[in-house]
Amino acid sequence: MTANLLDFDLEGLAAFCERLGEKRFRATQLFRWIHQKGATDFDQMSDLAKSLREKLKTTAHLQALPVISQHESADGTIKWLFDVGGGNAVEAVFIPEDDRGTLCVSSQAGCAVGCRFCSTGHQGFSRNLSTGEIVAQLWFAEHFLRRHLQTSGRVISNVVMMGMGEPLQNYSALVPALRVMLDDHGYGLSRRRVTVSTSGVVPMMDRLGEDCPVALAVSLHAPNDALRDNLVPLNRKYPLAELLDACNRYLVHAPRDFITFEYCMLDGVNDQPEHARQLAELVRRHGGSGVSCKLNLIPFNPFPASGLLRSPHSQVQAFAKILSDAGIVTTVRKTRGDDIDAACGQLAGDVRDRTRVGERIAQQRTVMLMPVKPAPGEAKETLRP
């Protein structure tokens, strides 16, 4: 069985080349061809020795993910649905803005955390993705966008692990994928521009801080344990005090001097003035010195199974003002791609419902290629103290 080269970070690829009897510097050349140039044919890799190219043909391959569909939002957001086999699919979303291009990447087919406001969680959990399947989303999107924008420069400047799944529950595949994104011979992304979002897997937060510190976003969504237990079931295992302690430990290693707290605004559930005051008190007073953070308020994207509604805009603004007046930098996320179910919390793909047999995705392989529109304007409102 041949090796999928998308599964390797540079160190892993160097070890693979050494097993083939090649010098380690060959791995750097190969890595550049794969990730910087998007090459799939070993014969294209002109600066590799012919003998190495022949070895690679019998020992290695590049396994991209088949694209089931591609949809473009009116705001320029693009969503791809990728086939990962076994009747499962995952989604990646490209969000263009004036000053950046952000790719939202999935780490699992489905999700086991089961947050009430997330449509992916309602679909159940199928499996973890491999490193190659995580990297393949970035590999495809970057080189597709370069072709369609007719540019040789990098298009994707930011990656957020905020797609389907809980990244820190797939840690062994996540970290090598992050290293590929960060490597100057790969995508050369800054640690500040790669973000892992977690619902609060405390032990893995500590490991990530030691192994591969990138920007961290924590799905908070409630200012007290009773409410968070109901919205984010993982809170019953790692309650708020433990989670915020882990955030402070992470800050010692983090490339940014703050943690982003994500807070999905749910009408009549967690959006009242007393919730805002509790939230401000929680992050300002925890551990005596507080947690250095930014709050990102996210308008809820409704789906029928949730039984929840989006907070009115006026309520979101009032909530944000209380936080800002308390000295906390607060952003209100402008929803993107909701007309193609690509907005926050909407990524569900065609993951099989684990309570019944789903239809095989292979029957749906109609690829719809849409033109890429120019990047729209700024997508956030920011309130600063």
Buried (B, 14 or more C-beta within 10 A) or exposed (E): EEBBBBBBBBEBBBEBBEEBEBEEEBBBBBBBBBBBEBBBEBEEBEEBEEEBBEBBEEBBBBBBBBBBBBBBBEBBBBBBBBBBBBBBBBBBBBBBBEEEBBBBBBBBBBBBBBBBBBBBBBBBBBBBBBBBBBBBBBBBBBBBBBEBBEEEEBBBBBBBBBBBBBBBBBBEBBBBBBBBBBBEBBBEBEBEBBBBBBBBBBEBBBBBBEBBBBBBBBBBBBBBBEBBBBBBBBBEEBBBEBBBBBBBBBBEBBEBEBBBBBBBBBBEBBBBEEBBBBBBEBBBEBEEEBBBBBBBBBBBBBBEEBEBEBBEEEBBBBBBBBBBEBEBBBBBBBBBBBBBBBBBBBBBBBBBEEEEEBEBBEEEEEEEEEEBBEBBEEBEBEBEE
